Amino acid sequence: IGQLGLGRHFRRLALRLDGAFRADGVFAHDRLRFVDFVDDVEEMLEEVAWQEWGDKEAVDGFEEYVLQHYSG
């Protein structure tokens, strides 16, 4: 990540995700709705895609994919 110059993005992402998971790695549904979490992650990925490749559309479909496969 450091060699790719993406470290600054992942530090910001880590700060935004703080509190989203319990110490045992389970998503903390009582602190944050899963759909809001996925939306935040997609926004961060769009920022990274725009800054690195000039194309935020590169991550289109992320939110839909995750919600279809993991929101059960």
C-alpha positions in Angstrom: 0.0 0.0 0.0 2.8 2.4 0.8 4.5 1.7 -2.5 1.3 2.5 -4.3 0.8 5.8 -2.5 -2.6 4.6 -1.1 -1.6 4.7 2.6 -3.2 8.0 3.2 -6.6 6.7 2.0 -6.5 3.6 4.2 -5.6 5.6 7.3 -8.7 7.7 6.7 -10.8 4.7 6.0 -9.6 3.0 9.3 -10.6 6.1 11.2 -14.1 6.1 9.6 -14.5 2.4 10.4 -13.4 2.7 14.0 -16.3 1.4 16.1 -18.0 -0.5 13.2 -16.6 -3.8 14.5 -16.4 -5.3 17.9 -13.1 -6.6 19.3 -14.1 -10.1 18.1 -14.4 -8.8 14.5 -18.2 -9.0 14.4 -20.0 -6.0 12.8 -21.5 -3.8 15.5 -25.1 -3.5 14.3 -26.1 -1.7 17.4 -23.7 1.2 16.6 -24.1 1.5 12.9 -26.5 0.3 10.3 -24.8 -2.0 7.8 -26.2 -0.1 4.8 -24.7 3.1 6.1 -21.4 1.4 6.7 -21.4 0.0 3.1 -22.3 3.4 1.7 -19.4 5.1 3.6 -17.0 2.5 2.3 -18.2 3.0 -1.3 -17.8 6.8 -0.9 -14.2 6.3 0.3 -13.5 3.9 -2.6 -14.9 6.5 -5.1 -12.6 9.1 -3.6 -9.6 6.8 -4.0 -10.6 5.8 -7.6 -11.0 9.5 -8.5 -7.7 10.6 -7.0 -5.7 7.6 -8.4 -7.4 7.0 -11.8 -9.6 10.0 -12.4 -12.6 7.6 -12.6 -14.9 7.2 -9.6 -17.1 5.0 -11.7 -14.5 2.3 -11.4 -16.2 1.2 -8.1 -19.8 1.3 -9.4 -21.7 -1.7 -8.2 -19.7 -2.1 -5.0 -22.6 -1.2 -2.7 -25.2 -3.2 -4.6 -22.9 -6.3 -4.7 -22.1 -6.1 -1.0 -25.7 -5.6 0.1 -26.9 -8.5 -2.2 -24.3 -10.9 -0.9 -23.8 -9.9 2.8 -26.8 -8.1 4.2 -28.8 -11.3 4.6 
